[in-house]
Amino acid sequence: MAENEGRHYDLIVVGSGSGATIVDNALYQGMQVAWVDKGPLGGTCLNVGCIPSKILIFPADRVMQIREAEKLGVDAEITGIDFEAIMARMRRMVSQSRNHIREGLHRAPNLDFYEVEGHFLAPEERDRDGHLLEVGGEVISARNVVVASGARPLIPPIQGLDEVPYLTNENVLDLRERPESLTIIGGGYISVEYAHFFSAMGTRVTIMQRNDRLVPDEEPEISELLEKKLSERMDVYSHTEAVEVAQVQDGIRVVGRDRQNDQRREVVTAEVMVAAGRRSNADLLRVENAGIATDERGYIKVNEYLETDVENVWALGDATGRHMFKHVANREASIVWHNFAHDHKVAMDYGAVPHAVFSHPQIASVGMTEAEAAAEHDLLVGEARYLDVAKGQAMMETDGFAKAIVQRGSSQSHGAGKILGFHIIGPHAPILIQEVVNAMADEAPPGAVGRGMHIHPALPEVVVSALYNLREPE
Ligand SMILES: Cc1cc2nc3c(=O)[nH]c(=O)nc-3n(C[C@H](O)[C@H](O)[C@H](O)COP(=O)(O)OP(=O)(O)OC[C@H]3O[C@@H](n4cnc5c(N)ncnc54)[C@H](O)[C@@H]3O)c2cc1C
């Protein structure tokens, strides 16, 4: 046992994002709980993820609505954008929520909060009653540990990058002044969301994406439409790998190499943002000391019950690297709590995991892409354009569409089996997808979505139409 042995708890929770659910439940049950987070309190979503980005994107959406009003006969002009005020509103809202969490810490007598980076101690230092964590020079122990330690930006090894100041999803939120120009390295959802925001604010944006297409996890035709629409507002270099970054007189030079023709692209930019993926925080926690296995990318391995391979240690959320979204982490936290508190275990169901990309146009998806589904199933595919329904026509929404991927069924089920995936690009996509998510969670057939009457004329008719138009895939 280590010399500076501290308190023993019923439960240690690492991570104050979705780990909060576990802490709340445990305190409600009267347990003695240690909560460890190096900060910022509240985790990624609140501080540097979903919440601040969506607070910023809301005014960006308004800007685009105003700019696009002309096609509807509205002659509108934006006479000014107060970037500083937009950023300040975001910071104020985030810090209010963070303060609210902090106030709650003081009201919980059974809770000790350690605002430091914690590390598991090596197995030989583990006492017989549980697992040991070193927290700021003190050693605490518990029989049960929940790891909800999240992830951080992945910084690719680009020559010269460590010698220039660059932005990530974290320090971008500290900006006071709008950058004149910004080059974003990476083309996933964080990149395209911030590209939309900055471009709407008036920044000249360049995206350098190594992959052949933006948001490569989406359907190819969705990536294609997004690239087409974003290219009207900014420079998008797909299949272009950033290979060198250097400070030059006029700013920061980013050199890219086109992976298709080996051509060199050079951009001189005021700011560089790296949005090239995420990496697990499990290394910071030194989970290997406790014998907790990680995969080849460093994410914690868990089984369907979200148990690690070490007894009484669970892991959830971004730390496990599967479907890295807040609603998934929250659901996993409920499952971990259930399995911790009950004898009867429940498996985490990833069958109908939705996600959204709050770019412009917006994107929302659930389940498999056509290519993924085709590898396992006999399929039917249905498509509908926003223009196919009256509301889409009223909006003059000429680009947006929805795509349904359905398992081919028997004649008793009118030829259609269960819904395997659904993908939308266009206005309100994250709202429209929700009824498909609910149907998929119930394993309901496609017809179930249209069974309830749909208000006419309203955009949900696009969803019903896509599921009605099922055909053999081309
Ligand atoms: C820019 C951006 C936008 C996003 N937008 C969305 C969105 O719109 N919708 C959505 O669903 N998801 C979004 N996400 C993803 C979402 O934020 C994450 O999936 C979610 O926050 C993960 O929660 P978590 O509880 O697993 O981890 P986190 O919330 O990251 O919590 C982990 C905590 O553990 C702490 N920690 C880690 N290691 C240690 C250690 N050794 N000692 C002490 N503390 C430690 C960290 O400091 C952190 O506070 C976004 C992410 C980013 C980066």
The ligand as an SDF file (V2000), in Angstrom:
LIG
                    3D

 53 58  0  0  0  0  0  0  0  0999 V2000
  -16.2030   20.5570  -31.0890 C   0  0  0  0  0  0  0  0  0  0  0  0
  -17.0760   19.4150  -30.6660 C   0  0  0  0  0  0  0  0  0  0  0  0
  -18.4120   19.4620  -30.9340 C   0  0  0  0  0  0  0  0  0  0  0  0
  -19.2370   18.4160  -30.5490 C   0  0  0  0  0  0  0  0  0  0  0  0
  -20.5640   18.4810  -30.8490 N   0  0  0  0  0  0  0  0  0  0  0  0
  -21.3760   17.4780  -30.4860 C   0  0  0  0  0  0  0  0  0  0  0  0
  -22.7650   17.5430  -30.7540 C   0  0  0  0  0  0  0  0  0  0  0  0
  -23.2610   18.5150  -31.3330 O   0  0  0  0  0  0  0  0  0  0  0  0
  -23.5470   16.5150  -30.3630 N   0  0  0  0  0  0  0  0  0  0  0  0
  -23.0210   15.4210  -29.7290 C   0  0  0  0  0  0  0  0  0  0  0  0
  -23.7710   14.5080  -29.3990 O   0  0  0  0  0  0  0  0  0  0  0  0
  -21.7040   15.3370  -29.4530 N   0  0  0  0  0  0  0  0  0  0  0  0
  -20.8710   16.3300  -29.8080 C   0  0  0  0  0  0  0  0  0  0  0  0
  -19.5490   16.2680  -29.5000 N   0  0  0  0  0  0  0  0  0  0  0  0
  -19.0370   15.0560  -28.8160 C   0  0  0  0  0  0  0  0  0  0  0  0
  -19.3230   15.1270  -27.3130 C   0  0  0  0  0  0  0  0  0  0  0  0
  -18.8340   16.3440  -26.8200 O   0  0  0  0  0  0  0  0  0  0  0  0
  -18.6720   13.9510  -26.6120 C   0  0  0  0  0  0  0  0  0  0  0  0
  -19.0820   12.7520  -27.2230 O   0  0  0  0  0  0  0  0  0  0  0  0
  -19.0430   13.8890  -25.1360 C   0  0  0  0  0  0  0  0  0  0  0  0
  -18.8140   15.1150  -24.5150 O   0  0  0  0  0  0  0  0  0  0  0  0
  -18.2650   12.7710  -24.4370 C   0  0  0  0  0  0  0  0  0  0  0  0
  -18.5850   12.7740  -23.0730 O   0  0  0  0  0  0  0  0  0  0  0  0
  -17.7430   11.9120  -22.0430 P   0  0  0  0  0  0  0  0  0  0  0  0
  -18.4620   11.9830  -20.7520 O   0  0  0  0  0  0  0  0  0  0  0  0
  -17.4160   10.5930  -22.6020 O   0  0  0  0  0  0  0  0  0  0  0  0
  -16.3350   12.6530  -21.9260 O   0  0  0  0  0  0  0  0  0  0  0  0
  -15.9850   14.1530  -21.5320 P   0  0  0  0  0  0  0  0  0  0  0  0
  -17.1620   15.0190  -21.4880 O   0  0  0  0  0  0  0  0  0  0  0  0
  -14.8540   14.5230  -22.4100 O   0  0  0  0  0  0  0  0  0  0  0  0
  -15.4710   14.0370  -20.0260 O   0  0  0  0  0  0  0  0  0  0  0  0
  -14.2220   13.5050  -19.7280 C   0  0  0  0  0  0  0  0  0  0  0  0
  -13.6270   14.2890  -18.5760 C   0  0  0  0  0  0  0  0  0  0  0  0
  -12.5960   13.4990  -17.9880 O   0  0  0  0  0  0  0  0  0  0  0  0
  -11.5350   14.3460  -17.6260 C   0  0  0  0  0  0  0  0  0  0  0  0
  -10.3160   13.5400  -17.5340 N   0  0  0  0  0  0  0  0  0  0  0  0
   -9.7520   12.8110  -18.5140 C   0  0  0  0  0  0  0  0  0  0  0  0
   -8.6730   12.1610  -18.0490 N   0  0  0  0  0  0  0  0  0  0  0  0
   -8.5550   12.5050  -16.7500 C   0  0  0  0  0  0  0  0  0  0  0  0
   -7.6600   12.1610  -15.7290 C   0  0  0  0  0  0  0  0  0  0  0  0
   -6.6420   11.3210  -15.9230 N   0  0  0  0  0  0  0  0  0  0  0  0
   -7.8430   12.7060  -14.5140 N   0  0  0  0  0  0  0  0  0  0  0  0
   -8.8620   13.5570  -14.2780 C   0  0  0  0  0  0  0  0  0  0  0  0
   -9.7570   13.8980  -15.2030 N   0  0  0  0  0  0  0  0  0  0  0  0
   -9.6020   13.3820  -16.4210 C   0  0  0  0  0  0  0  0  0  0  0  0
  -11.4940   15.3830  -18.7370 C   0  0  0  0  0  0  0  0  0  0  0  0
  -10.8650   16.5540  -18.2990 O   0  0  0  0  0  0  0  0  0  0  0  0
  -12.9770   15.5890  -19.0110 C   0  0  0  0  0  0  0  0  0  0  0  0
  -13.5100   16.6690  -18.2620 O   0  0  0  0  0  0  0  0  0  0  0  0
  -18.6970   17.3000  -29.8530 C   0  0  0  0  0  0  0  0  0  0  0  0
  -17.3330   17.2590  -29.5520 C   0  0  0  0  0  0  0  0  0  0  0  0
  -16.5260   18.2950  -29.9530 C   0  0  0  0  0  0  0  0  0  0  0  0
  -15.0560   18.2450  -29.6050 C   0  0  0  0  0  0  0  0  0  0  0  0
  1  2  1  0
  2  3  1  0
  2 52  2  0
  3  4  2  0
  4  5  1  0
  4 50  1  0
  5  6  2  0
  6  7  1  0
  6 13  1  0
  7  8  2  0
  7  9  1  0
  9 10  1  0
 10 11  2  0
 10 12  1  0
 12 13  2  0
 13 14  1  0
 14 15  1  0
 14 50  1  0
 15 16  1  0
 16 17  1  0
 16 18  1  0
 18 19  1  0
 18 20  1  0
 20 21  1  0
 20 22  1  0
 22 23  1  0
 23 24  1  0
 24 25  2  0
 24 26  1  0
 24 27  1  0
 27 28  1  0
 28 29  2  0
 28 30  1  0
 28 31  1  0
 31 32  1  0
 32 33  1  0
 33 34  1  0
 33 48  1  0
 34 35  1  0
 35 36  1  0
 35 46  1  0
 36 37  1  0
 36 45  1  0
 37 38  2  0
 38 39  1  0
 39 40  1  0
 39 45  2  0
 40 41  1  0
 40 42  2  0
 42 43  1  0
 43 44  2  0
 44 45  1  0
 46 47  1  0
 46 48  1  0
 48 49  1  0
 50 51  2  0
 51 52  1  0
 52 53  1  0
M  END
$$$$
